[in-house]
Amino acid sequence: MLQRRSHIAPSAEQSELAEALAELRAEFEVPFPPAALEEAENAFAPEAGLDLRDVPFVTLDPEGSRDLDQAFHLERAGGGYIVRYAIADVPGFVTPDGALDAAARERGQTLYAADGSIPLHPRALSEGSASLLPEQERPALVWTFTLDAAGAVADWRLERALIRSRAQLDYVAVQAALDRGEDSPAALLPEIGRLRLEQEAARGGASLNLPDAEVVRSADGTYGLERRHPLPVEDWNAQLSLMTGMAAAEAMLEARVGVLRTMPQPDDEAFETFRRQTVALGRPWTEGRYGAYLRGLDRADPLTLPVLEAASALFRGAGYVAFDGEVPEERMQAAIGAPYAHATAPLRRLVDRWSLSICLAVAEGREVDAWVRESLSELPRLMQESSTRASQLNAQTIALVEAALLAPRVGEVFEAAVVRLGGNGGGDGTATVQIAEPAVTVRAPVPDGTKPGSTVRIRLEAADIRTGTVTFVPVSGR
């Protein structure tokens, strides 16, 4: 795993940053109405028709998570596998058209600030009665997949059930245990995950996996920035969610009612542009599918990040398409290589509650609930608006932390790797550049003729923590 972490020592900059982050959070945080809080506190668990409390489910999330949407159980079955994937039964807890429903529609999704989350649902529900916490009996919507020896789905079903998770696992600890060869409830996850990745490759799907930029808070209350590639176990775990989302899309398309997460296939011009960029970077994509090329990149290669940044242009245009009665022409998620729906994170994402409600109706052979059909058409707009808010909060948070990291170093000259030219690859005289220490990615002016992957020297002229803006000027020579 490539990981770079930069921390701000306790200082005046840290205090100013804390104030700026608090102000930013206040801009995005809207209190829940009292009626919504009351509904969440008093929400009754739905009746579960099936008793699966004897199945040793576990959850796998970032350390310290409390809003646990998914739990899994993996086992061998002949030459293949059985995958049980339990999803928090949020549709059973939220009363349609009630105060809690209205508050969730206003939010759209959980937002993540530097000092914690701004939840989609009140914490009494999202981190309490509906969360799949360990050693607690919880209602869940359980997908059961039968996989063949190659990891392909031979059959699946969806049932409402009562479960009890045995343990709350986290990515770092599970990866370490798997690397040591220790026994684990996730022992089959690498095997199944790799097979599902092979299935993705066969479909023509592609995984970008750009390094994450995450604001981290230390035990002493200081903030920092970490950039890292996802652990292998995160990719394997994500394949369970993707498999479920494809099954959900299949169910909704068959019923001719639902909401899909779509992304268009890049056009020939986009592919040709990316091909030229890889040649210019010295890592040419000359044959085969672009997904196979991206999967084969060496994450330790300093030119991999510029290549992945260039590839991000191929992954644009994602959106939601709602339908009722007519199957949409636009139904594919190109990066996955199949129709796909969000259906595995209902505690944190609004649209999943609709997807799960539709899929459960289809599985039970009954009509889709009226409230679902009446509100289906508004979902794309609600999700787009919430995604815009999430992107703004994330970008502004990172900008504030980067400014605080750089503030004590005004006047210094840095060597920086050029990741991408201009705002959108254009020739405006600037570039997105990566500084190694502190590990920040910023916009800076660069000399004419600069190419992605090259190294430039820039001097920090100013860093304003309150606004999250930094100013660099190019430096010639060595």
C-alpha positions as CSV (number, residue, x, y, z in Angstrom):
1,M,0.0,0.0,0.0
2,L,1.4,3.4,-1.0
3,Q,0.7,5.7,1.9
4,R,1.9,9.2,2.7
5,R,0.8,11.1,5.8
6,S,1.5,14.6,6.8
7,H,0.6,16.1,10.3
8,I,0.5,19.6,11.6
9,A,2.2,19.9,14.9
10,P,0.3,21.6,17.7
11,S,0.6,25.3,16.9
12,A,-1.1,28.6,16.0
13,E,-1.8,27.1,12.6
14,Q,-3.5,24.1,14.2
15,S,-5.8,26.4,16.3
16,E,-6.7,28.5,13.2
17,L,-7.3,25.3,11.2
18,A,-9.7,23.9,13.9
19,E,-11.7,27.2,13.8
20,A,-11.9,27.1,10.0
21,L,-12.9,23.5,10.0
22,A,-15.6,24.2,12.5
23,E,-17.0,27.0,10.5
24,L,-17.0,24.9,7.4
25,R,-18.9,22.1,9.1
26,A,-21.5,24.6,10.3
27,E,-22.1,25.7,6.7
28,F,-23.1,22.2,5.8
29,E,-24.8,20.9,9.0
30,V,-28.5,21.2,9.2
31,P,-30.2,20.1,12.5
32,F,-32.8,17.3,12.3
33,P,-36.3,18.5,13.0
34,P,-37.6,17.4,16.4
35,A,-40.2,15.2,14.8
36,A,-37.5,13.3,12.8
37,L,-35.5,12.8,15.9
38,E,-38.5,11.4,17.7
39,E,-39.3,9.0,14.8
40,A,-35.7,7.8,14.9
41,E,-35.8,7.2,18.6
42,N,-39.1,5.3,18.5
43,A,-38.7,3.5,15.2
44,F,-39.8,-0.1,15.5
45,A,-37.7,-2.9,14.0
46,P,-39.6,-4.6,11.1
47,E,-40.7,-8.2,11.5
48,A,-38.2,-10.6,10.0
49,G,-39.6,-13.6,8.3
50,L,-36.4,-15.7,8.4
51,D,-34.3,-16.5,11.4
52,L,-30.6,-16.4,10.4
53,R,-29.2,-15.7,13.9
54,D,-27.2,-18.9,13.8
55,V,-25.2,-17.7,10.7
56,P,-21.9,-16.1,11.9
57,F,-22.1,-12.9,10.0
58,V,-19.3,-10.3,10.4
59,T,-18.9,-6.6,9.3
60,L,-15.9,-5.1,7.7
61,D,-15.4,-1.3,7.7
62,P,-12.9,1.4,8.5
63,E,-11.9,1.2,12.2
64,G,-14.3,2.9,14.5
65,S,-17.3,3.0,12.2
66,R,-20.7,2.8,13.8
67,D,-23.1,3.1,10.8
68,L,-22.6,-0.5,9.7
69,D,-24.7,-1.2,6.5
70,Q,-23.4,-4.6,5.5
71,A,-22.4,-7.9,7.0
72,F,-21.2,-11.0,5.2
73,H,-20.8,-14.7,5.6
74,L,-18.7,-16.7,3.2
75,E,-18.5,-20.5,2.7
76,R,-17.5,-23.1,0.2
77,A,-20.2,-25.1,-1.5
78,G,-19.0,-28.0,-3.6
79,G,-16.7,-26.5,-6.2
80,G,-18.1,-23.0,-5.7
81,Y,-19.2,-20.7,-2.9
82,I,-22.2,-19.3,-1.0
83,V,-22.0,-15.6,-0.2
84,R,-24.6,-14.2,2.3
85,Y,-24.6,-10.4,2.2
86,A,-26.9,-8.8,4.8
87,I,-27.9,-5.1,4.4
88,A,-29.4,-3.0,7.2
89,D,-33.2,-3.0,6.8
90,V,-33.6,0.8,6.7
91,P,-36.8,0.5,4.5
92,G,-38.4,-1.3,7.5
93,F,-37.5,1.4,10.0
94,V,-38.4,4.6,8.0
95,T,-42.1,5.4,7.6
96,P,-42.7,6.7,4.1
97,D,-43.7,10.4,3.9
98,G,-43.0,10.8,7.6
99,A,-40.7,13.5,9.2
100,L,-37.7,11.2,9.2
101,D,-38.2,10.3,5.5
102,A,-38.5,14.1,4.6
103,A,-35.3,14.9,6.6
104,A,-33.4,12.1,4.8
105,R,-34.6,13.3,1.4
106,E,-33.3,16.8,2.2
107,R,-29.9,15.4,3.1
108,G,-29.4,12.7,0.4
109,Q,-26.3,11.1,1.9
110,T,-24.0,11.2,4.9
111,L,-21.4,13.9,4.6
112,Y,-17.9,13.4,6.0
113,A,-16.3,16.4,7.7
114,A,-12.8,16.5,9.3
115,D,-14.2,16.0,12.8
116,G,-16.9,13.5,12.1
117,S,-19.9,12.8,9.9
118,I,-23.1,14.7,9.2
119,P,-25.4,11.7,9.0
120,L,-28.2,11.0,6.6
121,H,-30.3,9.7,9.5
122,P,-30.2,10.5,13.2
123,R,-27.5,8.6,15.0
124,A,-30.1,6.8,17.2
125,L,-31.0,4.9,14.0
126,S,-27.9,5.0,11.8
127,E,-25.5,4.1,14.6
128,G,-28.0,2.4,16.9
129,S,-31.2,0.4,16.2
130,A,-30.7,-0.1,12.4
131,S,-26.9,-0.5,12.4
132,L,-25.5,-4.1,12.2
133,L,-23.5,-3.8,15.3
134,P,-21.8,-6.9,16.8
135,E,-23.7,-9.2,19.1
136,Q,-27.0,-7.4,18.5
137,E,-30.1,-8.9,16.9
138,R,-30.9,-6.8,13.9
139,P,-33.4,-7.1,11.0
140,A,-31.6,-7.2,7.6
141,L,-32.3,-7.8,4.0
142,V,-30.1,-10.8,3.2
143,W,-28.9,-11.5,-0.3
144,T,-27.7,-15.1,-0.8
145,F,-25.5,-15.7,-3.8
146,T,-24.5,-19.1,-5.2
147,L,-21.2,-18.7,-7.1
148,D,-19.6,-21.3,-9.4
149,A,-15.9,-22.2,-9.3
150,A,-15.0,-19.2,-11.4
151,G,-16.8,-16.8,-9.1
152,A,-19.8,-16.2,-11.5
153,V,-23.2,-15.9,-10.0
154,A,-25.3,-19.0,-10.7
155,D,-28.2,-18.0,-8.6
156,W,-29.3,-15.4,-6.0
157,R,-32.2,-14.6,-3.7
158,L,-33.3,-11.8,-1.3
159,E,-35.1,-12.3,2.0
160,R,-36.0,-10.3,5.0
161,A,-34.3,-11.9,8.1
162,L,-33.2,-11.5,11.6
163,I,-29.4,-11.7,12.0
164,R,-26.7,-11.3,14.7
165,S,-23.2,-10.2,13.6
166,R,-20.4,-11.9,15.5
167,A,-17.7,-9.3,15.1
168,Q,-16.9,-5.9,13.8
169,L,-13.7,-6.2,11.7
170,D,-11.6,-3.4,10.3
171,Y,-9.7,-3.2,7.0
172,V,-6.2,-2.7,8.5
173,A,-6.4,-5.5,11.0
174,V,-8.0,-8.0,8.6
175,Q,-5.4,-7.3,5.9
176,A,-2.6,-7.9,8.4
177,A,-4.2,-11.1,9.6
178,L,-4.6,-12.3,6.0
179,D,-1.0,-11.4,5.2
180,R,0.2,-13.5,8.1
181,G,-1.9,-16.4,7.0
182,E,-4.1,-16.4,10.1
183,D,-7.6,-17.8,10.2
184,S,-10.3,-15.2,9.9
185,P,-14.0,-14.9,9.1
186,A,-12.7,-13.2,6.0
187,A,-10.4,-16.0,5.0
188,L,-12.3,-16.7,1.8
189,L,-12.6,-13.0,0.9
190,P,-9.3,-12.9,-1.1
191,E,-10.2,-16.0,-3.0
192,I,-13.7,-14.8,-3.9
193,G,-12.6,-11.2,-4.4
194,R,-10.0,-12.1,-6.9
195,L,-12.4,-14.3,-8.8
196,R,-14.9,-11.4,-8.9
197,L,-12.2,-9.1,-10.2
198,E,-11.5,-11.6,-13.0
199,Q,-15.2,-11.6,-13.7
200,E,-15.0,-7.8,-13.9
201,A,-12.1,-8.0,-16.3
202,A,-14.1,-10.4,-18.5
203,R,-17.0,-8.0,-18.6
204,G,-14.7,-5.2,-19.8
205,G,-15.0,-3.4,-16.5
206,A,-12.3,-1.2,-15.1
207,S,-11.2,0.0,-11.7
208,L,-9.5,3.3,-11.4
209,N,-8.5,3.3,-7.7
210,L,-6.9,6.7,-7.4
211,P,-5.2,7.3,-4.1
212,D,-7.6,8.6,-1.5
213,A,-6.9,11.9,0.2
214,E,-8.3,11.7,3.7
215,V,-8.2,14.2,6.6
216,V,-7.1,12.3,9.7
217,R,-7.3,13.4,13.3
218,S,-4.8,12.2,15.9
219,A,-5.5,11.3,19.5
220,D,-4.1,14.7,20.6
221,G,-6.7,16.5,18.4
222,T,-4.3,17.6,15.7
223,Y,-5.2,17.2,12.1
224,G,-3.2,15.9,9.1
225,L,-3.6,14.6,5.6
226,E,-3.1,11.0,4.4
227,R,-2.9,9.9,0.8
228,R,-3.0,6.2,0.2
229,H,-4.1,3.5,-2.2
230,P,-6.9,1.2,-1.0
231,L,-5.7,-2.0,0.7
232,P,-6.4,-5.2,-1.3
233,V,-9.0,-6.3,1.2
234,E,-10.9,-3.1,0.5
235,D,-11.0,-4.0,-3.2
236,W,-12.1,-7.6,-2.4
237,N,-14.8,-6.4,-0.1
238,A,-16.0,-3.9,-2.6
239,Q,-16.6,-6.7,-5.1
240,L,-19.3,-8.1,-2.8
241,S,-21.1,-4.8,-2.9
242,L,-20.7,-4.5,-6.7
243,M,-22.1,-8.1,-7.1
244,T,-25.1,-7.1,-5.1
245,G,-25.6,-3.9,-7.0
246,M,-25.6,-5.8,-10.3
247,A,-28.2,-8.3,-8.9
248,A,-30.4,-5.3,-7.8
249,A,-30.2,-3.8,-11.2
250,E,-31.1,-7.2,-12.8
251,A,-34.2,-7.4,-10.5
252,M,-35.3,-3.9,-11.3
253,L,-34.9,-4.2,-15.0
254,E,-36.9,-7.4,-15.0
255,A,-39.6,-5.6,-13.0
256,R,-39.3,-2.6,-15.3
257,V,-39.2,-0.2,-12.3
258,G,-36.2,1.1,-10.5
259,V,-33.3,3.5,-10.4
260,L,-29.9,2.6,-11.9
261,R,-26.4,4.1,-11.3
262,T,-25.2,4.7,-14.9
263,M,-21.9,5.8,-16.5
264,P,-21.5,6.1,-20.3
265,Q,-18.8,4.2,-22.2
266,P,-16.0,6.7,-23.1
267,D,-16.1,7.7,-26.8
268,D,-13.3,7.1,-29.3
269,E,-12.0,10.6,-28.9
270,A,-11.6,10.1,-25.1
271,F,-9.8,6.8,-25.6
272,E,-7.5,8.3,-28.2
273,T,-6.6,11.2,-26.0
274,F,-5.8,8.9,-23.1
275,R,-3.7,6.7,-25.4
276,R,-1.7,9.7,-26.4
277,Q,-1.2,10.8,-22.8
278,T,0.1,7.3,-21.8
279,V,2.6,7.5,-24.7
280,A,3.7,11.0,-23.6
281,L,4.2,9.7,-20.0
282,G,6.3,6.8,-21.2
283,R,3.8,4.2,-20.1
284,P,2.0,3.5,-23.4
285,W,-1.3,1.7,-23.6
286,T,-0.9,0.0,-26.9
287,E,-3.3,-3.0,-26.8
288,G,-6.1,-4.7,-24.9
289,R,-8.8,-3.2,-22.9
290,Y,-8.2,-0.1,-20.8
291,G,-9.3,-1.9,-17.6
292,A,-6.6,-4.5,-18.0
293,Y,-4.0,-1.8,-18.7
294,L,-5.0,0.1,-15.5
295,R,-5.0,-3.0,-13.4
296,G,-1.5,-3.8,-14.6
297,L,0.0,-0.5,-13.5
298,D,2.8,-0.6,-10.9
299,R,1.5,1.4,-7.9
300,A,5.1,2.0,-6.8
301,D,5.9,3.7,-10.1
302,P,6.0,7.5,-9.7
303,L,4.4,7.8,-13.2
304,T,1.4,5.7,-12.2
305,L,-0.4,8.7,-10.5
306,P,-0.2,10.9,-13.6
307,V,-1.5,8.0,-15.7
308,L,-4.4,7.4,-13.3
309,E,-5.2,11.1,-13.2
310,A,-5.3,11.1,-17.0
311,A,-7.6,8.0,-16.9
312,S,-10.1,9.8,-14.7
313,A,-11.4,11.6,-17.9
314,L,-12.6,8.1,-19.0
315,F,-14.8,7.8,-15.8
316,R,-17.0,10.9,-16.2
317,G,-20.7,11.2,-16.6
318,A,-22.0,9.0,-13.8
319,G,-25.6,9.6,-12.8
320,Y,-28.9,8.1,-11.8
321,V,-31.6,7.0,-14.2
322,A,-35.1,6.3,-12.7
323,F,-37.7,4.4,-14.7
324,D,-41.2,2.9,-14.3
325,G,-42.8,1.0,-17.1
326,E,-40.1,1.4,-19.8
327,V,-36.6,0.1,-19.5
328,P,-34.2,3.0,-20.1
329,E,-31.9,2.9,-23.1
330,E,-29.1,4.2,-20.9
331,R,-28.6,1.3,-18.4
332,M,-24.9,0.5,-18.3
333,Q,-22.3,1.4,-15.7
334,A,-19.3,1.3,-18.0
335,A,-16.6,1.0,-15.3
336,I,-18.4,-2.1,-14.0
337,G,-19.3,-3.4,-17.4
338,A,-22.9,-4.2,-16.5
339,P,-26.2,-2.5,-15.3
340,Y,-25.7,-1.5,-11.7
341,A,-27.7,0.0,-8.8
342,H,-26.8,1.4,-5.4
343,A,-28.4,-1.0,-3.0
344,T,-25.9,-1.7,-0.2
345,A,-25.5,1.4,1.9
346,P,-29.1,2.5,3.0
347,L,-27.8,4.0,6.3
348,R,-25.6,6.4,4.4
349,R,-27.2,6.9,1.0
350,L,-30.8,7.8,0.3
351,V,-31.3,6.0,-3.1
352,D,-30.5,2.6,-1.6
353,R,-33.7,2.6,0.4
354,W,-35.7,2.8,-2.8
355,S,-33.6,0.1,-4.5
356,L,-34.0,-2.3,-1.7
357,S,-37.7,-1.7,-1.4
358,I,-38.2,-2.5,-5.1
359,C,-35.9,-5.6,-5.0
360,L,-37.7,-7.0,-1.9
361,A,-41.1,-6.5,-3.6
362,V,-39.8,-8.3,-6.7
363,A,-38.3,-11.1,-4.6
364,E,-41.6,-11.6,-2.7
365,G,-43.6,-11.5,-5.9
366,R,-45.7,-8.5,-4.9
367,E,-46.4,-5.0,-6.3
368,V,-43.8,-2.3,-5.6
369,D,-45.1,0.0,-2.8
370,A,-47.0,3.1,-4.0
371,W,-44.7,5.5,-2.1
372,V,-41.7,4.2,-4.1
373,R,-43.3,4.7,-7.4
374,E,-44.7,8.1,-6.5
375,S,-41.3,9.5,-5.4
376,L,-39.0,7.6,-7.8
377,S,-38.6,10.4,-10.4
378,E,-37.2,12.8,-7.8
379,L,-34.3,10.6,-6.8
380,P,-31.8,11.5,-9.5
381,R,-32.1,15.2,-8.6
382,L,-31.9,14.6,-4.8
383,M,-28.8,12.4,-5.2
384,Q,-27.1,14.8,-7.6
385,E,-27.6,17.7,-5.2
386,S,-26.3,15.7,-2.3
387,S,-23.3,14.5,-4.3
388,T,-22.4,18.1,-5.1
389,R,-22.6,19.0,-1.4
390,A,-20.4,16.1,-0.5
391,S,-17.8,17.0,-3.2
392,Q,-17.7,20.6,-2.0
393,L,-17.3,19.7,1.6
394,N,-14.5,17.2,0.8
395,A,-12.6,19.6,-1.5
396,Q,-12.9,22.6,0.9
397,T,-11.8,20.4,3.9
398,I,-8.7,19.2,2.1
399,A,-7.9,22.7,0.9
400,L,-8.0,24.0,4.5
401,V,-5.7,21.2,5.8
402,E,-3.3,21.6,3.0
403,A,-3.0,25.4,3.6
404,A,-2.3,24.7,7.3
405,L,0.4,22.1,6.4
406,L,2.1,24.7,4.2
407,A,1.6,27.9,6.2
408,P,4.8,27.5,8.3
409,R,6.8,27.0,5.1
410,V,6.0,30.2,3.2
411,G,9.1,31.2,1.2
412,E,10.4,27.7,0.8
413,V,11.1,26.1,-2.6
414,F,9.6,22.7,-3.3
415,E,10.1,20.0,-5.9
416,A,6.8,18.8,-7.3
417,A,5.7,16.1,-9.7
418,V,3.3,17.3,-12.4
419,V,0.2,15.2,-12.3
420,R,-2.1,17.0,-14.7
421,L,-1.9,20.2,-16.9
422,G,-4.4,22.9,-16.4
423,G,-7.8,22.6,-14.8
424,N,-9.0,20.1,-17.4
425,G,-5.8,19.3,-19.2
426,G,-5.9,22.7,-20.9
427,G,-3.0,25.1,-21.5
428,D,-3.7,27.9,-18.9
429,G,-0.1,27.9,-17.7
430,T,-0.9,26.0,-14.5
431,A,-0.8,22.3,-13.4
432,T,-1.9,20.1,-10.6
433,V,1.3,19.0,-8.9
434,Q,2.1,16.6,-6.1
435,I,4.5,17.7,-3.3
436,A,6.1,14.8,-1.4
437,E,6.5,16.5,1.9
438,P,4.2,17.7,3.1
439,A,2.0,15.3,1.0
440,V,-0.2,17.8,-0.7
441,T,-1.6,18.2,-4.2
442,V,-2.0,21.8,-5.3
443,R,-2.4,24.0,-8.4
444,A,0.6,25.9,-9.4
445,P,2.0,27.9,-12.4
446,V,4.5,25.9,-14.5
447,P,6.8,26.8,-17.3
448,D,5.8,26.5,-21.0
449,G,6.4,23.0,-22.3
450,T,6.0,21.3,-19.0
451,K,4.7,17.7,-19.4
452,P,2.8,15.4,-17.0
453,G,5.2,13.2,-15.0
454,S,8.0,15.8,-15.1
455,T,9.3,17.6,-12.0
456,V,9.1,21.4,-11.4
457,R,10.4,23.7,-8.7
458,I,7.9,26.1,-7.1
459,R,8.2,28.6,-4.3
460,L,5.4,29.1,-1.8
461,E,4.4,32.7,-1.7
462,A,1.4,32.6,0.6
463,A,-0.9,30.2,2.5
464,D,-4.3,31.4,3.9
465,I,-5.7,28.9,6.3
466,R,-9.1,30.7,6.7
467,T,-9.8,30.4,3.0
468,G,-7.8,27.3,2.1
469,T,-5.9,29.1,-0.6
470,V,-2.1,28.8,-1.4
471,T,0.0,30.7,-3.9
472,F,3.1,29.4,-5.7
473,V,5.4,30.9,-8.2
474,P,7.7,28.9,-10.5
475,V,11.5,28.8,-9.8
476,S,14.0,28.3,-12.6
477,G,17.2,26.3,-12.4
478,R,18.2,23.9,-9.7
